[in-house]
Amino acid sequence: MRGRSGGPGARLIRAGHTSLAAIAPAMGWLLVWTAVGCAAPDTAGDREAREGLRIVAVTHGQPADPFWSVVSNGLRAAGRDLGVRVEYQAPSTFDMVEMSDLIDAAAASRPAGLVVSIPDPDALGGAIGRAVEAGIPVISINSGSEASRALGALAHVGQTEYEAGYGAGERMAEGGVRRAICVNQEVGNLGLDLRCSGFGDALRAAGAQVRILAVELADPEGTRQRVGAALRSDPDVDGILALATIAAEPMLQAVEEAGRGGTVTAATFDLSPEVLAAVRDGRMAFAIDQQQYLQGYLPVVLLTQYRETGTMPGGGEVVRTGPGFVTAETAESVMAWTREGVR
């Protein structure tokens, strides 16, 4: 899968990542506007018929997580807009056995459609395959773009993780970073591993060095301590990338406590009010926005249309919601959307 990510198409994407960053938000909202616009003329009879449609989403992220709460917001909003019942389920921790069981249970309840994330294709492929074999239309989101089609999903809604990481590495290399750390809060999550892989490949292509620092998702204090220890043990570190806001905030705290804010280029995947304030104020170089609200909203639109018309855009390919790069110039304008739970 990584070899394919390095092919000619990936090189074209890397070369144009700045343009993609500029157009991704607009394209994403255009898709939503179009979908809602098409739904607007529905008659009362159409909405009554849709009330019988039930779509279940099973992901690896708990709704209490700030990132996944935005995905959940998108799912619920689409359900309200289209008159569809939507349910959200997730394991209590990053547990692929529990997640596989949830997918099996969801499929057994015979929903009109199933939305899944695929952080570990090997662990989840069996359950997803059983849902597909049972005739349930499946769309994957967020992680697993490389495996989605092979597992029988009709489409994948999200960003391609390797390319997103590669874009982050290119930006840091252009900023002069020569020795970087990729902070991974879920080693073994394929999407996160690919982010670090792309990040490292881009920096190494520029002659820089990269290492991965594993931390625990549920232990932000431990993340702060581990990042601080890494900075103290290696004074030459001049770049650090977090893979989610849950790791970004303690990472940034560690950088500042170490007195390295002026010498370490910090960045992160995903958005939060604290992250956007740091980007706006110059304490972070950029944040990568994958527009996860759309990762919740669009699958409900697509599955509803599939059940009603048999249509599905993309031919099984990725419906991209990112990456977009939020910088100091754009952070302020994004803050209001983040506070409203849609960015």
Residue pairs with C-beta under 8 A, 6 or more apart in sequence:
1 146
1 147
1 194
2 162
2 194
2 197
4 10
4 146
5 146
5 160
5 162
5 163
5 194
5 198
6 162
6 201
10 162
10 163
10 166
13 20
13 160
13 163
14 163
14 166
14 167
14 170
14 202
17 163
17 166
17 167
17 170
17 323
17 325
18 325
20 167
20 323
20 324
21 167
21 323
21 324
21 325
22 324
24 289
24 291
24 320
24 321
24 322
24 323
24 324
25 289
25 291
25 324
27 320
28 291
28 294
28 321
28 322
31 294
31 298
31 319
32 294
32 297
32 298
32 301
35 297
35 298
35 301
36 81
39 81
39 82
39 301
42 50
42 83
46 83
47 83
48 83
50 82
50 83
50 84
50 304
51 83
51 84
51 85
52 112
53 84
53 85
53 112
53 113
53 304
53 307
54 84
54 85
54 86
54 87
54 111
54 112
55 79
55 84
55 85
55 86
55 87
55 111
55 112
55 113
55 114
55 115
55 299
55 300
55 303
55 304
56 86
56 87
56 89
56 106
56 109
56 111
56 113
56 114
56 115
57 75
57 86
57 87
57 88
57 89
57 114
57 115
57 116
57 141
57 296
57 299
58 89
58 90
58 99
58 102
58 103
58 106
58 114
58 115
58 116
58 117
59 68
59 71
59 88
59 89
59 90
59 115
59 116
59 117
59 141
59 142
60 90
60 91
60 94
60 96
60 99
60 117
60 119
60 143
60 189
61 67
61 68
61 71
61 90
61 117
61 142
62 68
62 90
62 91
62 92
63 69
63 72
63 88
63 90
65 246
66 245
66 246
66 272
67 244
67 245
67 246
67 270
67 292
68 90
68 292
69 341
70 292
70 293
70 296
70 341
70 342
70 343
71 141
71 142
71 292
71 293
71 295
71 296
72 88
72 296
73 293
73 296
73 341
73 342
74 292
74 293
74 294
74 295
74 296
74 297
74 298
74 342
75 86
75 88
75 115
75 296
75 297
75 299
75 300
76 86
76 88
76 296
77 293
77 296
77 297
78 84
78 86
78 296
78 297
78 298
78 299
78 300
78 301
79 85
79 86
79 300
82 300
82 301
82 304
84 112
84 300
84 304
86 300
87 106
87 111
89 102
89 106
90 99
90 102
91 98
91 99
91 102
92 98
93 218
94 119
94 186
94 189
94 217
96 119
96 120
96 123
96 124
97 123
99 123
99 124
100 123
100 124
100 126
100 127
101 127
103 114
103 116
103 124
103 127
103 128
103 131
104 127
104 130
104 131
106 114
106 131
107 114
107 127
107 130
107 131
107 134
107 136
110 134
110 136
111 136
112 137
112 303
112 304
112 307
113 136
113 137
113 138
113 139
113 299
113 300
113 303
113 304
113 306
113 307
114 131
114 136
114 137
114 138
114 139
115 138
115 139
115 140
115 141
115 299
115 300
115 303
116 124
116 128
116 138
116 139
116 140
116 141
116 144
116 153
117 140
117 141
117 142
117 143
117 144
118 124
118 128
118 140
118 143
118 144
118 147
118 148
118 151
118 190
119 143
119 144
119 186
119 189
119 190
119 191
119 192
120 188
120 189
120 190
121 144
121 146
121 147
121 151
121 190
124 144
125 147
125 151
128 138
128 140
128 151
128 152
128 153
129 151
129 152
131 138
132 138
132 151
132 152
132 153
137 154
137 303
137 306
137 307
138 151
138 152
138 153
138 154
139 153
139 154
139 155
139 156
139 157
139 299
139 302
139 303
140 148
140 151
140 153
140 155
140 156
140 157
140 158
141 156
141 157
141 158
141 295
141 296
141 299
142 157
142 158
142 191
142 290
142 292
142 295
143 158
143 161
143 189
143 190
143 191
143 192
144 151
144 156
144 190
144 191
145 156
145 158
145 159
145 160
145 161
145 318
146 190
146 194
147 190
148 155
148 156
148 316
148 318
149 156
149 316
149 317
153 316
154 302
154 306
154 312
154 316
155 299
155 302
155 312
155 313
155 314
155 316
155 317
155 318
155 319
156 317
156 318
156 319
157 294
157 295
157 298
157 299
157 302
157 318
157 319
157 321
158 290
158 295
158 318
158 319
158 320
158 321
158 322
159 290
159 320
159 321
159 322
159 323
160 318
160 320
161 190
161 191
161 192
161 194
161 195
161 198
162 194
162 195
162 197
162 198
163 198
163 323
164 195
164 198
164 269
164 288
164 290
164 322
164 323
165 182
165 194
165 195
165 196
165 197
165 198
165 199
165 200
165 202
165 241
166 198
166 199
166 201
166 202
167 198
167 202
167 288
167 323
167 325
168 195
168 198
168 199
168 202
168 241
168 267
168 269
168 286
168 288
169 180
169 198
169 199
169 200
169 201
169 202
169 203
169 206
169 210
170 202
170 206
171 267
171 285
171 286
171 325
172 180
172 199
172 202
172 203
172 208
172 239
172 241
172 265
172 267
172 285
173 202
173 203
173 205
173 206
173 208
175 239
175 265
175 285
176 238
176 265
177 203
177 208
177 238
177 239
177 265
178 207
178 208
178 209
178 236
178 238
178 239
179 208
179 209
179 210
179 234
179 236
179 237
179 238
179 239
180 199
180 203
180 208
180 209
180 210
180 211
180 237
180 238
180 239
180 240
180 241
181 210
181 211
181 212
181 213
181 227
181 230
181 237
181 239
181 240
181 241
182 195
182 196
182 199
182 200
182 210
182 211
182 212
182 213
182 241
182 243
183 213
183 215
183 223
183 227
183 240
183 241
183 242
183 243
183 247
183 251
184 192
184 193
184 195
184 196
184 212
184 213
184 214
184 215
184 243
185 192
185 215
185 216
185 217
185 223
185 242
185 243
185 244
185 246
185 247
186 192
186 217
186 243
187 193
187 212
187 214
192 243
195 243
195 269
196 210
196 212
196 241
196 243
199 210
199 241
200 210
200 212
203 209
203 210
203 239
204 210
208 239
213 226
213 227
213 230
215 222
215 223
215 226
215 227
215 247
216 222
216 223
217 246
217 247
220 246
220 247
220 249
220 250
221 250
223 247
223 250
223 251
223 254
224 250
224 251
224 253
224 254
224 257
225 254
227 240
227 250
227 251
227 254
227 255
228 254
228 257
228 258
230 237
231 237
231 254
231 255
231 258
231 260
231 264
232 258
237 260
237 264
238 263
238 264
238 265
239 264
239 265
239 266
239 267
240 251
240 255
240 264
240 265
240 266
240 267
241 266
241 267
241 268
241 269
242 248
242 251
242 266
242 267
242 268
242 269
243 268
243 269
244 268
244 269
244 270
245 268
245 270
245 271
245 272
245 274
245 275
247 268
248 266
248 268
248 269
248 270
248 272
248 275
248 284
248 287
249 272
249 274
249 275
251 266
251 268
252 266
252 278
252 283
252 284
255 261
255 264
255 266
256 283
261 283
265 285
266 278
266 283
266 284
266 285
267 284
267 285
267 286
267 287
267 288
268 275
268 284
268 287
268 288
269 287
269 288
269 290
270 287
270 288
270 289
270 290
270 292
271 287
271 289
271 326
271 334
271 338
271 343
272 338
273 335
273 338
273 339
275 284
275 287
276 287
276 326
276 331
276 332
276 334
276 335
276 338
277 331
277 335
278 284
279 285
279 286
279 287
279 326
279 327
279 328
279 331
280 328
280 331
280 332
280 335
281 328
282 328
285 327
286 325
286 326
286 327
287 325
287 326
287 331
288 322
288 323
288 324
288 325
288 326
289 322
289 323
289 324
289 325
289 326
289 334
289 343
290 321
290 322
290 323
290 324
291 321
291 322
291 324
291 343
292 321
293 341
293 342
293 343
294 321
295 321
298 319
298 321
302 312
302 313
302 319
305 311
305 312
306 312
313 319
326 334
334 343
337 343
